[in-house]
Amino acid sequence: MNQLLVEMDGFESNDGVILMAATNRPDVLDPALLRPGRFDRRVVVNRPDVRGREEILRVHTRKIPLADDVDLSVLARGTPGFSGADLANMVNEAALAAARPNRKAVLMYDFELAKDKVLMGVERKSLLLSDEEKKNTAYHEAGHALVAAMLPHSDPVHKVTIIPRGMALGLTMQLPTDDRHNYYKNYLDTQIAILMGGRIAEEIFLNQMSTGAGNDIERATELARKMVCEWGMSDLGPVTFGKKEEQIFLGREISQHRDYSEATAIQIDEEVRKMVSTGYATAKGILSENRETLVRIAKALIEREVLDAVEIKLLVDGQDLPPIKPLPSKTDDGVQQVIKPERAPAKGGERPATA
């Protein structure tokens, strides 16, 4: 009997039967399952590309009334890395956002809100920040945004907000222009500099440090260590350090075997520190040379709380921002398509079927 192992996001299935949950890696399966003859075909289902995302959006929006300004191709280009479940979640959230003010069609504005919710988490508008915390968060996020806007190898800034989302008091979101499959050293060095931008902005403009940069420092250090130990991007040469045991089966956990000496460990620590310090110096130079621009971005964040890519570019170029656009009202319909789900006739007291 021919059998098929399908590796998907989140589970392994054999002709529709779930074999193991919470993994899409074949190396964490029991070796007995992967012996020759167990499976005749192995199909890897990757995340969809831009064309795949557009077609998935068409499937999920076919029964939803869309306004004239909705462009699914634009939404597909703006959601790199989204899985099919993420796209379905975004469509559902957009429909809910349009239903709350009783609009008859879903606007592009609703899809933008839904995309931000999927990417950055739910807004916690009930969390009240003091003026001091709001100012500190604004300068912190302005530091991230300005460094990202000035460095050539960074992803474009998509949105900057000081509205708390999830566990964060503020967020700077970047979206790549295309799907990325490889990451180059200059791109990773740029990411470290961007992560350092928030702490430096606090030091230069507020003359203080806060715990808000804790996650940034942790991510920058982890990224630098991977560059040294896993990807061979340091002066130590194209060598990997540390062998990981990832057989997470029957309760076994991830462990890392140290296969290098104490002298090498000291060299690794020095390389990691040098990479993070280089990114710190790069970000500090950018913010010191563009003090007025950072102040403009921070003040705009305090006033508007959210800045998109166009507004960030205007501020970096030294131009004034346009007036704040009013939120869409209940009368903003502009229906493009209205497809109602078919309802089956009720039989014998049964409820009609709904889509």
URVEN-V136107 format. One line per field, one symbol per residue. burial: 1 if it has 9 or more other ideal C-beta (glycine too) atoms within 8 Angstrom, else 0. A space follows every 50 residues. Layout:
burial: ???
This chain:
burial: 00111111001111000011001001011000110000100000000101 00111111011001111001010011111101000111111111101100 00101111011011111101000100001000111111111111111110 10010111111111100101111111000000000011111111111111 11111100000110011011101111111001010100001100100000 00000000000001101100110011011101110110011011111111 11010110101111110000000000000001011100000000000000 00000
